[in-house]
Structures are given as structure tokens and as C-alpha cells.
Amino acid sequence: MGLRRHDGPRRVLVVDDDEGVRTSVTWALEADGFAVESVQDGVSAIERIESSPPSLVVLDLSLPGIGGLDILRRVREREQRNDAFPLPIIVLSGRDGETDRIVGLDLGADDYLVKPFSPGELAARARSVLRRCGDHGGGSPDRFVPRGVDVEVDVESREVWLDGEPVTLAAKEFELLLYFVDHPRRACTRDELLAAVWSSGEGWQTPATVTEHVYRLRQKLEDDPGRPKRLTTVRAVGYRWEG
């Protein structure tokens, strides 16, 4: 097992149909150390978010086709279905009405800026939102990530590969796997895993929660889930990642 470290910048997706806004926002964020990609319509935004989730989205409300509020709604509904970490989203709007602001925040926006705004202020808001949200969208750039011979885990993009093929994991499945590979060959108890991955205990969730998620991981990562070789059971204790 080797180690792979990610020192790359956090990725921001800018969604705005105004080229001037996209350019000024991109310059400000890149100057602040972010890696920026921009798109001009809702369909492209959804495709980028679903195919390669960024650390943060800067989202204009007035877009051709699928509007910003619809994108926001779709993203939050998909996260709920998949038990995923909320993607940090800053909403931009040319409308300063209180109703639009309330609707955007009620749908799950993490911050709201009214045009015209200072690109420097947006960069500061981006840093603040990522700190507040724990930067789940892009992972921690200072973290070492174990890389197995056949299982690879990329904390920055939140992607997993098995024998070079991508594996789709729900948010808690990914967090559980990451904890295991961060602690190879260690017998982890269910109570430990509840506390570390769910920030919870038996008063809120039972060890069966861990058991169910381990079952799901084995279905996706084991050649024979009934006879696991990567994620094994330690009798009367819990589970161990063999690495």
C-alpha cells in the first residue's frame, strides 16, 4: 500500500450566462488560490456537478433553460436521496427582493450575493462558506490518502476505483471506507465507527447502521461479498480493512 497526497487547489464551478461576470469571478477566485471552471447554462451546470462535484458552486439565478433555483432544488433533493454531504452553493442574483433571498436560502443556498458585487467580497464569502461547511466538497488538501493495490481512494474528488474501474458510493459509504483505509489492519468497533463517521452513538443510531453500510461496501468492493477479503469481520469486535 502506498500513500498519495493531494495538494491541489479547491475547485469552484461558476454558473452564469454573463461572460463578463464569469470572467471577473474567475479572476478573483483564481487569484485567491481556487481552481475555477465556468459554464453558462443550467444543463451544463448539472452535468458538471453530477459527473465531478466541485468544492463549491457559485450559481446565478437567472439562467437560460434550467434556472438557478431549479438547479439548487435538484442538487439538494439528490443529496437527500443519496445521503450525501451538502455541496456548498453561493447564489448570485440581479434581484435584491427579499422574497428571492428567502427562497434561495430556504432551498439550501449557503450564501446569497446581489449583483453588482465586489469579486473580492465573493472570494471572501467563498472562503467563509467552505470553512463553515467543512470543505466536504473537495476534501482536505493536506490529508494523506492510502492507496491500495486494487482499491484507490481519492479524497479530493471523492472518487473510488476498484481494479481501475470507478465505484459509485453514497456519502456515508465513502466516509466509512475512508476511515477504514486511514486505519489499515486495525480492528474497529461499531461504536468507534458510529462516533467517527456518523458523529453519533447508540443513543441516536444503533450498531446496525454500521453493519448495513459495511454490507453495502462489501457488495461494491468484494469479489465474493459473502467471503470478504478486503473488509473482514473481527469476531466479537467489529471490522478490519486488510489493505
TORLUMTOR-293436 format. One record per residue (C-alpha): residue in three letters; x, y, z. Coordinates in steps of 0.05 Angstrom, whole numbers, plus 5000, padded with zeros to 4 digits. Layout:
ALAXYZ ...
***
This chain:
MET500050005000 GLY502750684981 LEU500851395000 ARG498151934955 ARG497652654976 HIS493153194945 ASP495753904948 GLY491554164891 PRO487054774898 ARG479754714916 ARG475354714854 VAL469755224843 LEU464455174789 VAL461855854767 VAL455055844733 ASP452956494699 ASP450456674630 ASP454157344632 GLU461157254604 GLY463557884639 VAL461257624707 ARG464356944694 THR470957264676 SER471357744735 VAL469257204785 THR474256714755 TRP479957214761 ALA478257374833 LEU477656654855 GLU483956434818 ALA487757004850 ASP485356724916 GLY488156034901 PHE481955674874 ALA481655264811 VAL475755514771 GLU471355224717 SER465555624688 VAL459255454649 GLN453755894622 ASP447355484628 GLY443655024676 VAL444254384636 SER451854434634 ALA451954604708 ILE448053984728 GLU452553544684 ARG458853814717 ILE456053754787 GLU453853034777 SER460052804739 SER465453144781 PRO462753504843 PRO466854134857 SER468554414926 LEU463755004916 VAL458655254865 VAL457555994850 LEU450555994819 ASP446856544783 LEU439256514790 SER437556784721 LEU439956254672 PRO437356034604 GLY433455384605 ILE434055104675 GLY434155674725 GLY438655734786 LEU433255574837 ASP431454944799 ILE438754724799 LEU439154864873 ARG432854464886 ARG435353874844 VAL442153864878 ARG439153864949 GLU433953334932 ARG439252884902 GLU443652964964 GLN437852765008 ARG436352144967 ASN443751934968 ASP445252135040 ALA450652595011 PHE454453175041 PRO451153845021 LEU455054174964 PRO456754884985 ILE453055374940 ILE453356134937 VAL447456434898 LEU448257054855 SER442357474835 GLY440858124799 ARG434558164841 ASP435058464910 GLY428058294932 GLU427357965000 THR422957424971 ASP428357164924 ARG433457174980 ILE428856785026 VAL427056274973 GLY434356164956 LEU436356065028 ASP430355625042 LEU432255174984 GLY439155075015 ALA443755634990 ASP449555745037 ASP450256475019 TYR446957004975 LEU450057584937 VAL446358124898 LYS449358404834 PRO453258834827 PHE458158574878 SER465658604890 PRO469357994864 GLY473858064925 GLU467858004970 LEU465657384933 ALA472457064944 ALA471957225018 ARG464956935021 ALA467556304985 ARG472956205038 SER467856325093 VAL462755835065 LEU467955285056 ARG470355375127 ARG463255355153 CYS461454745112 GLY467654365130 ASP470154365057 HIS466953685044 GLY466253824971 GLY473653794956 GLY476453425015 SER482453655054 PRO488553835012 ASP493253685070 ARG490852975081 PHE494752355062 VAL490551825029 PRO492351085028 ARG492350774960 GLY491350024957 VAL493849564903 ASP486849454876 VAL482649974912 GLU484250714903 VAL481051274943 ASP481652004921 VAL479452454978 GLU479553094937 SER474752854883 ARG471252354929 GLU472251814878 VAL473851074887 TRP476550564837 LEU476749814841 ASP481849504794 GLY481750154754 GLU474150174747 PRO470150724782 VAL465750524841 THR459750944860 LEU458951044935 ALA453851424976 ALA456651965023 LYS456851545086 GLU459550945048 PHE465351375024 GLU466651655093 LEU466550965124 LEU471350695071 LEU475951295081 TYR476151155156 PHE477850435144 VAL483450575095 ASP486151115141 HIS486750575194 PRO489149955158 ARG489649295195 ARG486249595255 ALA480249245288 CYS474949795290 THR468949715336 ARG462049915313 ASP461650435369 GLU468250735345 LEU465650765273 LEU459051085295 ALA462851625331 ALA467951745277 VAL463651715214 TRP456651895239 SER458852335298 SER453651935336 GLY452751385386 GLU447750845405 GLY443251375435 TRP441751625365 GLN443651065318 THR444850325330 PRO450849905310 ALA446249605257 THR447450255218 VAL454850075213 THR453149355196 GLU448649565139 HIS453850045109 VAL459349515115 TYR454649045077 ARG453849565022 LEU461349675017 ARG462548935010 GLN457348884955 LYS461249404916 LEU468549244934 GLU468948494946 ASP469447954892 ASP465447504937 PRO461547934988 GLY459847315028 ARG467247155038 PRO470447845042 LYS477947925036 ARG478748685038 LEU473748875092 THR473748305141 THR469848165205 VAL473548135271 ARG469347665314 ALA466347995376 VAL469748655358 GLY467848955292 TYR471349025225 ARG478349095196 TRP480849375129 GLU486248895105 GLY489249405056 
***
